[in-house]
Amino acid sequence: MSYKEHKDKILGFIEEHEKWRSSTINLIASENITSPSVNRAVVSGFMHKYAEGWPKQRYYQGCKYIDEVELIGIELFCTLFKSDFADLRPISGTNANQAAFFGLTQPGDTIIALHTSHGGHISYMPFGSAGMHALKTEFWPFDFDEFNIDVDKAAQLIREKKPKLVLFGGSLFPFPHPVKELSEVAKEVGAYVMYDAAHVLGLIAGGQFQDPLREGADIITSSTHKTFPGPQGGVILYKNFGEDVAKLQWAIFPGVLSNHHLHHMAGKAVTAAEMLEYGKEYAAQIVKNAKALAEAMAEEGFKVIGEDKGYTKSHQVIVDVSDLHEAAGGWAAPLLEQAGIILNKNLLPWDPLEKVNTPSGLRIGVQEMTRVGMMEDDMKEIAHFFKRVLIDREDPKKVEKDVFEFRRQFQKVYYSFDYGLPMKE
Ligand SMILES: *Cc1c(COP(=O)(O)O)cnc(C)c1O
């Protein structure tokens, strides 16, 4: 094959991917799609620049327009999240966490975070960013019934371990964390309170879920592409917590990056404007849809986590499929993919780690389907597709036809300046 043929193949696969994705029901809880305006910002000449440092104080020339955009972006993020500072430079959520660890802790310090088996992120772990900075991670005691951090035991742990930083948030995240209750205890021992909003930033933007900075957090780190519907990237939002602010800023640049990705920075800024305009409606509909999907799944006969707490307060619906097949999520997720329903299998907090390839759970996120205009009634249709594949064991290829047919009606990216709000029938 010639090099040109390779090039054509690559571009061809990208086109196939885009066509296919827009035909499927994508329920991966950590993904989303961007609006045409955000796409315009990302595929732009901003990707060809270096702009190390702060706006108007760059180490490189040629940044006059970049500076204007970054200043607007910082202002929009500060307004949206009511934070004193916003830093759009981190290039991913992990990169943001890394910078926060570098800026706020010293090697050898103790932090407390959620264990990966309870839904925590790898960056908190000894083998992840925290461990790479020689932090010692203690883990939040987890209450299986509440599907949340055990507040009393956690308060005890904070007083006993006197950590330098406590970290809330996670990747399996249906219910708000007890930030308010535990921030007070953390302050008693002089610990920073950090909140990893990677999954729920779009909900926080729209006034749903929880408001970490008002509940006692000093700093929010986040990805910008999960419920917050921006391009892949990271952001740090924080209060003016004194002299360590300079250390944090130094940790971001030159600590964990040199140049930030300026086209993604511009895309994040446009997304912040979208969320200031449409975020309330967007976040409220996500939570309504998640609840509607959870209820419909339960009605179809699935075991949905959190029934006594209304199933979910976020974009996530967590389903235990261990009684349907011995390989559980390891069986269900690929089968659903054949039917055009895309999600990931997930360990549930009580699963032993050996079950990583056959975990009990499926993690479902409704943010992307909400963004293309789906409402509560559409969630019932989706629940029924699940039943046809996993309970009725219909041929997934047959279901896929109906999934594609159904999905065809939803081809616009709403809650954006390009398409506005979806119309309710
Ligand atoms: C996704 C995620 C991150 C970071 O993800 P990136 O892929 O690095 O953007 C951090 N924390 C949590 C809880 C996450 O779910």
The ligand as a Gaussian input file, in Angstrom:
#p B3LYP/6-31G(d) Opt

LIG

0 1
 C      -11.997000      10.752000      33.743000
 C      -11.514000      11.091000      35.089000
 C      -10.331000      11.822000      35.301000
 C       -9.371000      12.280000      34.259000
 O       -9.506000      11.862000      33.024000
 P       -8.655000      12.361000      31.782000
 O       -8.895000      11.247000      30.847000
 O       -7.240000      12.472000      32.205000
 O       -9.246000      13.676000      31.369000
 C      -10.013000      12.189000      36.583000
 N      -10.794000      11.864000      37.601000
 C      -11.930000      11.184000      37.443000
 C      -12.768000      10.899000      38.626000
 C      -12.325000      10.747000      36.187000
 O      -13.438000      10.052000      36.047000

